[in-house]
Amino acid sequence: MLTWAVGLVGGSAWTQSWDVVKRGHFRIVAWCTTVVAILGLLGSISATAGVDGGSIQRTFVAFFCGGVVVYLAAQYRTGDQVAAVVGAGSSAIGVMAIVVTAGLLAQWNFLLSSLALVVGAALLGAVTNGMLLGHWYLNQPGLKPWALARLTLAGLWVAGLSALIGLVSAGRLIGAPTEGAALGLPGFGQNFGPAFFFIWLALVLFTAGVIYGVKRCIDIRSIQSATGLYYVAILTAGVAEFLVRYLMVNAA
């Protein structure tokens, strides 16, 4: 939830800085981000209780939540450029919270784990912002397709980078202990690491393919077809991120 919220506000602030999309879209995104950020904070409180360094991580997540609330308020009080700066600042705090979270995975290379989490946030943010922006075209006739195309191209690059980082970490991810992954059912073995890894890789590559399909739809100005494909991308990217983070934590 933390990475999702960081990606949401970061993508929204970037889009708002273009000064072409009307305010209503960013109010919707800000409300969605606020809900996800609060869920991320609740998850952080639960997951880091009793963990060394957990209090620092919770503090950063709490500040990030505060920044998201300020970003929401900015949609009703300031101009687009000021709101975009507020959103960028909130996103920066969120990235710091993600980096602190990566530091809790003591057995991982700090730079690699930080990069993996930040790229995951960017992927979730790209596909979710893309879906929401695609819907907004129905509310803002005349909005040029390049806005969605720019966001889509960024998502395509991020999906490729996510796959690359996962492949670099393949040895550790495949070897992650996954006892109980089959809900304790007998006869399913004890190590699902290899299966989970290759399912994750297939999902990430499939997500990249779907985003490329989105790009092709935008090229022919079929915005609503592109929006429909984004629903698929959110589902596959979300499951992929859950799987790879599960393997990262278990391999720590």
MOWOLIN-V754743 format. One record per backbone hydrogen bond with DSSP energy under -1.0 kcal/mol. CO is the residue of the C=O (numbers start at 0). NH is the residue of the N-H. Records with the same first field share a line. If there is no record, write none. Layout:
BEGIN
CO = NH / NH
END
This chain:
BEGIN
0 = 4
1 = 5
2 = 6
3 = 7
4 = 8
5 = 9
6 = 10
7 = 11
8 = 12
9 = 13
10 = 14
11 = 15
12 = 16
14 = 17
15 = 18
21 = 24
22 = 26
23 = 27
24 = 28
25 = 29
26 = 30
27 = 31
28 = 32
29 = 33
30 = 34
31 = 35
32 = 36
33 = 37
34 = 38
35 = 39
36 = 40
37 = 41
38 = 42
39 = 43
40 = 44
41 = 45
42 = 46
43 = 47
47 = 50
50 = 53
52 = 56
53 = 57
54 = 58
55 = 59
56 = 60
57 = 61
58 = 62
59 = 63
60 = 64
61 = 65
62 = 66
63 = 67
64 = 68
65 = 69
66 = 70
67 = 71
68 = 72
69 = 73
72 = 75
73 = 77
78 = 82
79 = 83
80 = 84
81 = 85
82 = 86
83 = 87
84 = 88
85 = 89
86 = 90
87 = 91
88 = 92
89 = 93
90 = 94
91 = 95
92 = 96
93 = 97
94 = 98
95 = 99
96 = 100
97 = 101
98 = 102
100 = 103
101 = 104
103 = 105
104 = 107
108 = 112
109 = 113
110 = 114
111 = 115
112 = 116
113 = 117
114 = 118
115 = 119
116 = 120
117 = 121
118 = 122
119 = 123
120 = 124
121 = 125
122 = 126
123 = 127
124 = 128
125 = 129
126 = 130
127 = 131
128 = 132
129 = 133
130 = 134
131 = 135
134 = 137
135 = 138 / 139
139 = 142
143 = 146
144 = 148
145 = 149
146 = 150
147 = 151
148 = 152
149 = 153
150 = 154
151 = 155
152 = 156
153 = 157
154 = 158
155 = 159
156 = 160
157 = 161
158 = 162
159 = 163
160 = 164
161 = 165
162 = 166
163 = 167
164 = 168
166 = 169
168 = 172
169 = 173
170 = 174
172 = 175
177 = 180
179 = 182
181 = 184
191 = 195
192 = 196
193 = 197
194 = 198
195 = 199
196 = 200
197 = 201
198 = 202
199 = 203
200 = 204
201 = 205
202 = 206
203 = 207
204 = 208
205 = 209
206 = 210
207 = 211
208 = 212
209 = 213
210 = 214
211 = 215
212 = 216
213 = 217
214 = 218
215 = 219
216 = 221
217 = 220
220 = 222
221 = 225
222 = 226
223 = 227
224 = 228
225 = 229
228 = 232
229 = 233
230 = 234
231 = 235
232 = 236
233 = 237
234 = 238
235 = 239
236 = 240
237 = 241
238 = 242
239 = 243
240 = 244
241 = 245
242 = 246
243 = 247
244 = 248
245 = 249
246 = 250
END
